[in-house]
Amino acid sequence: MALLARLLQLLRFLEELLAFLDILATPVGQIASLGVLLYGGLLTFGSDASTAATLAGSVALGFSCLLTRPRN
């Protein structure tokens, strides 16, 4: 029974993980992940937090405008 309970926990975890990855596949998820990754990268390479947040937010905003622009 304990093995079945662990298997059920694993399946629930995988289901939640797939739901999270579905969110990341949307344009909003792509923009958010770009912003977070860019922010972390800038912090890693020595920028202070406010500069990294400003630059990452600006790039994410530009990327958002590119992804969500209306198509004619």
N, CA, C and O atoms as CSV, one atom per row, in Angstrom:
chain,resi,resn,atom,element,x,y,z
A,1,MET,N,N,0.810,-1.195,0.000
A,1,MET,CA,C,0.000,0.000,0.000
A,1,MET,C,C,0.851,1.255,0.000
A,1,MET,O,O,0.508,2.242,-0.650
A,2,ALA,N,N,1.947,1.223,0.717
A,2,ALA,CA,C,2.813,2.395,0.767
A,2,ALA,C,C,3.388,2.697,-0.615
A,2,ALA,O,O,3.543,3.861,-0.987
A,3,LEU,N,N,3.699,1.655,-1.368
A,3,LEU,CA,C,4.228,1.846,-2.715
A,3,LEU,C,C,3.184,2.480,-3.627
A,3,LEU,O,O,3.510,3.347,-4.438
A,4,LEU,N,N,1.943,2.055,-3.498
A,4,LEU,CA,C,0.872,2.637,-4.295
A,4,LEU,C,C,0.616,4.093,-3.917
A,4,LEU,O,O,0.324,4.921,-4.781
A,5,ALA,N,N,0.725,4.400,-2.638
A,5,ALA,CA,C,0.548,5.787,-2.193
A,5,ALA,C,C,1.648,6.673,-2.764
A,5,ALA,O,O,1.382,7.800,-3.183
A,6,ARG,N,N,2.879,6.174,-2.784
A,6,ARG,CA,C,3.999,6.934,-3.361
A,6,ARG,C,C,3.806,7.133,-4.860
A,6,ARG,O,O,4.084,8.208,-5.392
A,7,LEU,N,N,3.329,6.090,-5.539
A,7,LEU,CA,C,3.079,6.190,-6.967
A,7,LEU,C,C,2.000,7.223,-7.253
A,7,LEU,O,O,2.107,7.989,-8.210
A,8,LEU,N,N,0.967,7.246,-6.431
A,8,LEU,CA,C,-0.091,8.235,-6.588
A,8,LEU,C,C,0.451,9.648,-6.369
A,8,LEU,O,O,0.081,10.569,-7.097
A,9,GLN,N,N,1.318,9.826,-5.383
A,9,GLN,CA,C,1.944,11.134,-5.162
A,9,GLN,C,C,2.776,11.556,-6.362
A,9,GLN,O,O,2.749,12.722,-6.758
A,10,LEU,N,N,3.508,10.626,-6.940
A,10,LEU,CA,C,4.310,10.920,-8.120
A,10,LEU,C,C,3.432,11.331,-9.291
A,10,LEU,O,O,3.755,12.274,-10.013
A,11,LEU,N,N,2.331,10.631,-9.480
A,11,LEU,CA,C,1.424,10.976,-10.571
A,11,LEU,C,C,0.780,12.344,-10.364
A,11,LEU,O,O,0.600,13.096,-11.323
A,12,ARG,N,N,0.440,12.666,-9.139
A,12,ARG,CA,C,-0.112,14.003,-8.847
A,12,ARG,C,C,0.934,15.087,-9.107
A,12,ARG,O,O,0.619,16.144,-9.653
A,13,PHE,N,N,2.169,14.821,-8.714
A,13,PHE,CA,C,3.247,15.776,-8.966
A,13,PHE,C,C,3.442,15.991,-10.460
A,13,PHE,O,O,3.594,17.127,-10.910
A,14,LEU,N,N,3.439,14.911,-11.228
A,14,LEU,CA,C,3.616,15.032,-12.672
A,14,LEU,C,C,2.458,15.794,-13.322
A,14,LEU,O,O,2.663,16.550,-14.271
A,15,GLU,N,N,1.260,15.594,-12.814
A,15,GLU,CA,C,0.105,16.321,-13.326
A,15,GLU,C,C,0.241,17.819,-13.070
A,15,GLU,O,O,-0.033,18.630,-13.955
A,16,GLU,N,N,0.664,18.186,-11.863
A,16,GLU,CA,C,0.863,19.600,-11.542
A,16,GLU,C,C,2.009,20.201,-12.353
A,16,GLU,O,O,1.935,21.354,-12.777
A,17,LEU,N,N,3.058,19.428,-12.566
A,17,LEU,CA,C,4.184,19.895,-13.363
A,17,LEU,C,C,3.762,20.164,-14.802
A,17,LEU,O,O,4.167,21.165,-15.393
A,18,LEU,N,N,2.958,19.284,-15.362
A,18,LEU,CA,C,2.472,19.499,-16.731
A,18,LEU,C,C,1.549,20.708,-16.810
A,18,LEU,O,O,1.568,21.426,-17.810
A,19,ALA,N,N,0.749,20.947,-15.791
A,19,ALA,CA,C,-0.098,22.140,-15.770
A,19,ALA,C,C,0.764,23.399,-15.721
A,19,ALA,O,O,0.453,24.388,-16.386
A,20,PHE,N,N,1.835,23.372,-14.945
A,20,PHE,CA,C,2.750,24.513,-14.877
A,20,PHE,C,C,3.443,24.738,-16.216
A,20,PHE,O,O,3.596,25.881,-16.646
A,21,LEU,N,N,3.860,23.668,-16.875
A,21,LEU,CA,C,4.504,23.803,-18.177
A,21,LEU,C,C,3.526,24.293,-19.235
A,21,LEU,O,O,3.929,24.983,-20.171
A,22,ASP,N,N,2.257,23.953,-19.105
A,22,ASP,CA,C,1.251,24.499,-20.020
A,22,ASP,C,C,1.133,26.009,-19.865
A,22,ASP,O,O,0.962,26.725,-20.851
A,23,ILE,N,N,1.224,26.489,-18.641
A,23,ILE,CA,C,1.178,27.932,-18.411
A,23,ILE,C,C,2.396,28.603,-19.043
A,23,ILE,O,O,2.275,29.679,-19.628
A,24,LEU,N,N,3.563,27.977,-18.930
A,24,LEU,CA,C,4.771,28.556,-19.516
A,24,LEU,C,C,4.740,28.569,-21.032
A,24,LEU,O,O,5.491,29.323,-21.651
A,25,ALA,N,N,3.898,27.761,-21.645
A,25,ALA,CA,C,3.805,27.726,-23.102
A,25,ALA,C,C,2.964,28.873,-23.651
A,25,ALA,O,O,3.001,29.138,-24.853
A,26,THR,N,N,2.211,29.557,-22.801
A,26,THR,CA,C,1.407,30.689,-23.254
A,26,THR,C,C,2.310,31.909,-23.411
A,26,THR,O,O,3.407,31.935,-22.854
A,27,PRO,N,N,1.865,32.922,-24.163
A,27,PRO,CA,C,2.692,34.130,-24.304
A,27,PRO,C,C,3.027,34.795,-22.967
A,27,PRO,O,O,4.143,35.280,-22.776
A,28,VAL,N,N,2.074,34.818,-22.053
A,28,VAL,CA,C,2.339,35.428,-20.742
A,28,VAL,C,C,3.405,34.636,-19.994
A,28,VAL,O,O,4.272,35.222,-19.346
A,29,GLY,N,N,3.350,33.325,-20.078
A,29,GLY,CA,C,4.361,32.493,-19.430
A,29,GLY,C,C,5.732,32.670,-20.040
A,29,GLY,O,O,6.734,32.670,-19.326
A,30,GLN,N,N,5.791,32.822,-21.363
A,30,GLN,CA,C,7.069,33.047,-22.026
A,30,GLN,C,C,7.669,34.384,-21.620
A,30,GLN,O,O,8.875,34.488,-21.393
A,31,ILE,N,N,6.828,35.399,-21.529
A,31,ILE,CA,C,7.303,36.726,-21.128
A,31,ILE,C,C,7.808,36.703,-19.680
A,31,ILE,O,O,8.863,37.257,-19.371
A,32,ALA,N,N,7.043,36.056,-18.806
A,32,ALA,CA,C,7.448,35.988,-17.400
A,32,ALA,C,C,8.739,35.205,-17.230
A,32,ALA,O,O,9.615,35.612,-16.466
A,33,SER,N,N,8.865,34.085,-17.933
A,33,SER,CA,C,10.091,33.300,-17.795
A,33,SER,C,C,11.289,34.040,-18.364
A,33,SER,O,O,12.388,33.941,-17.819
A,34,LEU,N,N,11.098,34.784,-19.454
A,34,LEU,CA,C,12.197,35.599,-19.981
A,34,LEU,C,C,12.634,36.643,-18.964
A,34,LEU,O,O,13.828,36.837,-18.737
A,35,GLY,N,N,11.661,37.313,-18.354
A,35,GLY,CA,C,11.999,38.329,-17.359
A,35,GLY,C,C,12.746,37.765,-16.162
A,35,GLY,O,O,13.725,38.353,-15.701
A,36,VAL,N,N,12.290,36.633,-15.662
A,36,VAL,CA,C,12.940,36.011,-14.501
A,36,VAL,C,C,14.341,35.523,-14.853
A,36,VAL,O,O,15.284,35.730,-14.090
A,37,LEU,N,N,14.476,34.876,-16.006
A,37,LEU,CA,C,15.791,34.375,-16.411
A,37,LEU,C,C,16.768,35.520,-16.676
A,37,LEU,O,O,17.939,35.441,-16.304
A,38,LEU,N,N,16.289,36.571,-17.312
A,38,LEU,CA,C,17.162,37.714,-17.569
A,38,LEU,C,C,17.567,38.409,-16.267
A,38,LEU,O,O,18.717,38.818,-16.106
A,39,TYR,N,N,16.622,38.538,-15.349
A,39,TYR,CA,C,16.930,39.134,-14.049
A,39,TYR,C,C,17.988,38.321,-13.312
A,39,TYR,O,O,18.946,38.881,-12.780
A,40,GLY,N,N,17.818,37.017,-13.279
A,40,GLY,CA,C,18.804,36.153,-12.613
A,40,GLY,C,C,20.151,36.211,-13.295
A,40,GLY,O,O,21.188,36.225,-12.630
A,41,GLY,N,N,20.145,36.246,-14.624
A,41,GLY,CA,C,21.406,36.341,-15.354
A,41,GLY,C,C,22.131,37.642,-15.082
A,41,GLY,O,O,23.350,37.653,-14.911
A,42,LEU,N,N,21.390,38.740,-15.042
A,42,LEU,CA,C,22.020,40.029,-14.756
A,42,LEU,C,C,22.573,40.078,-13.336
A,42,LEU,O,O,23.641,40.644,-13.103
A,43,LEU,N,N,21.851,39.490,-12.390
A,43,LEU,CA,C,22.372,39.445,-11.024
A,43,LEU,C,C,23.626,38.590,-10.941
A,43,LEU,O,O,24.558,38.913,-10.204
A,44,THR,N,N,23.647,37.502,-11.696
A,44,THR,CA,C,24.806,36.614,-11.688
A,44,THR,C,C,26.039,37.313,-12.229
A,44,THR,O,O,27.150,37.094,-11.746
A,45,PHE,N,N,25.841,38.151,-13.231
A,45,PHE,CA,C,26.984,38.824,-13.848
A,45,PHE,C,C,27.341,40.140,-13.189
A,45,PHE,O,O,28.129,40.908,-13.741
A,46,GLY,N,N,26.782,40.421,-12.022
A,46,GLY,CA,C,27.274,41.522,-11.212
A,46,GLY,C,C,26.449,42.788,-11.194
A,46,GLY,O,O,26.889,43.773,-10.601
A,47,SER,N,N,25.285,42.823,-11.805
A,47,SER,CA,C,24.448,44.024,-11.727
A,47,SER,C,C,23.793,44.088,-10.354
A,47,SER,O,O,23.554,43.060,-9.721
A,48,ASP,N,N,23.507,45.303,-9.900
A,48,ASP,CA,C,22.754,45.395,-8.650
A,48,ASP,C,C,21.277,45.101,-8.935
A,48,ASP,O,O,20.855,45.069,-10.091
A,49,ALA,N,N,20.509,44.891,-7.885
A,49,ALA,CA,C,19.133,44.392,-8.036
A,49,ALA,C,C,18.236,45.382,-8.765
A,49,ALA,O,O,17.422,44.973,-9.593
A,50,SER,N,N,18.363,46.661,-8.480
A,50,SER,CA,C,17.473,47.627,-9.123
A,50,SER,C,C,17.774,47.755,-10.612
A,50,SER,O,O,16.853,47.862,-11.421
A,51,THR,N,N,19.042,47.746,-10.978
A,51,THR,CA,C,19.405,47.811,-12.394
A,51,THR,C,C,18.954,46.558,-13.123
A,51,THR,O,O,18.431,46.641,-14.234
A,52,ALA,N,N,19.148,45.399,-12.510
A,52,ALA,CA,C,18.736,44.144,-13.129
A,52,ALA,C,C,17.224,44.099,-13.310
A,52,ALA,O,O,16.739,43.648,-14.347
A,53,ALA,N,N,16.479,44.559,-12.318
A,53,ALA,CA,C,15.022,44.555,-12.424
A,53,ALA,C,C,14.548,45.512,-13.513
A,53,ALA,O,O,13.628,45.194,-14.267
A,54,THR,N,N,15.175,46.682,-13.596
A,54,THR,CA,C,14.790,47.653,-14.618
A,54,THR,C,C,15.076,47.126,-16.013
A,54,THR,O,O,14.225,47.218,-16.898
A,55,LEU,N,N,16.264,46.576,-16.218
A,55,LEU,CA,C,16.614,46.058,-17.539
A,55,LEU,C,C,15.770,44.845,-17.913
A,55,LEU,O,O,15.297,44.748,-19.045
A,56,ALA,N,N,15.580,43.927,-16.985
A,56,ALA,CA,C,14.782,42.739,-17.273
A,56,ALA,C,C,13.327,43.114,-17.548
A,56,ALA,O,O,12.693,42.546,-18.436
A,57,GLY,N,N,12.809,44.061,-16.794
A,57,GLY,CA,C,11.435,44.508,-17.025
A,57,GLY,C,C,11.274,45.200,-18.360
A,57,GLY,O,O,10.260,45.022,-19.034
A,58,SER,N,N,12.261,45.984,-18.750
A,58,SER,CA,C,12.199,46.667,-20.042
A,58,SER,C,C,12.247,45.679,-21.199
A,58,SER,O,O,11.489,45.805,-22.161
A,59,VAL,N,N,13.128,44.706,-21.107
A,59,VAL,CA,C,13.223,43.701,-22.166
A,59,VAL,C,C,11.953,42.850,-22.205
A,59,VAL,O,O,11.462,42.526,-23.286
A,60,ALA,N,N,11.422,42.488,-21.052
A,60,ALA,CA,C,10.192,41.697,-21.010
A,60,ALA,C,C,9.016,42.492,-21.580
A,60,ALA,O,O,8.157,41.925,-22.254
A,61,LEU,N,N,8.972,43.790,-21.318
A,61,LEU,CA,C,7.912,44.622,-21.878
A,61,LEU,C,C,8.023,44.702,-23.398
A,61,LEU,O,O,7.017,44.606,-24.101
A,62,GLY,N,N,9.227,44.877,-23.901
A,62,GLY,CA,C,9.423,44.881,-25.348
A,62,GLY,C,C,9.044,43.561,-25.981
A,62,GLY,O,O,8.415,43.528,-27.039
A,63,PHE,N,N,9.426,42.470,-25.335
A,63,PHE,CA,C,9.079,41.134,-25.824
A,63,PHE,C,C,7.567,40.933,-25.791
A,63,PHE,O,O,7.001,40.296,-26.679
A,64,SER,N,N,6.919,41.476,-24.766
A,64,SER,CA,C,5.463,41.394,-24.667
A,64,SER,C,C,4.803,42.130,-25.823
A,64,SER,O,O,3.827,41.643,-26.392
A,65,CYS,N,N,5.323,43.288,-26.169
A,65,CYS,CA,C,4.760,44.029,-27.297
A,65,CYS,C,C,4.939,43.257,-28.605
A,65,CYS,O,O,4.059,43.289,-29.465
A,66,LEU,N,N,6.052,42.575,-28.759
A,66,LEU,CA,C,6.270,41.789,-29.970
A,66,LEU,C,C,5.351,40.574,-30.048
A,66,LEU,O,O,4.836,40.247,-31.117
A,67,LEU,N,N,5.147,39.908,-28.916
A,67,LEU,CA,C,4.335,38.693,-28.909
A,67,LEU,C,C,2.846,38.964,-29.020
A,67,LEU,O,O,2.125,38.184,-29.641
A,68,THR,N,N,2.377,40.037,-28.439
A,68,THR,CA,C,0.934,40.258,-28.346
A,68,THR,C,C,0.433,41.320,-29.301
A,68,THR,O,O,-0.702,41.778,-29.168
A,69,ARG,N,N,1.254,41.726,-30.266
A,69,ARG,CA,C,0.777,42.744,-31.203
A,69,ARG,C,C,-0.316,42.135,-32.092
A,69,ARG,O,O,-0.277,40.947,-32.414
A,70,PRO,N,N,-1.286,42.963,-32.480
A,70,PRO,CA,C,-2.360,42.439,-33.322
A,70,PRO,C,C,-1.856,42.161,-34.728
A,70,PRO,O,O,-1.049,42.915,-35.272
A,71,ARG,N,N,-2.327,41.097,-35.295
A,71,ARG,CA,C,-1.953,40.717,-36.658
A,71,ARG,C,C,-3.067,41.154,-37.603
A,71,ARG,O,O,-4.245,40.914,-37.337
A,72,ASN,N,N,-2.697,41.788,-38.689
A,72,ASN,CA,C,-3.700,42.238,-39.676
A,72,ASN,C,C,-3.792,41.282,-40.830
A,72,ASN,O,O,-4.580,41.499,-41.750
